[in-house]
């Protein structure tokens, strides 16, 4: 049977961090560091809006932002088709950018839709 994927907009706190019960595990320094996740995803989103369409390049943009934060440890970064969740390569017209990042001992996940 085909699986229908429904992507809902992420609810965010005022600093951009995705709302999650896991945020309570972050100390103040980790909480500040965690904002790098949304900054990374929006950097790739802005690059897409400026004309970048290569999936690997979009991931590279987000990865560089995440890796600039010493407390962040990237677990995965994906540029996938928003309906099938199949990983995309080459030119993309729309995608779901998603990531999981360890901040201290807390695993945080986030995503943004681009295009389409």
Buried (B, 14 or more C-beta within 10 A) or exposed (E): EEEEEEEEEBEEBEEBBBEBEBBEBBEEEBBBBBBBBBBBBBBBBEBBEEEBBBBEBBBBBBBEBBEEBEBBBBEEBBBBBBBEBEEBEEEBEEBBBBBBBEBBEBBBBBBBBBEE
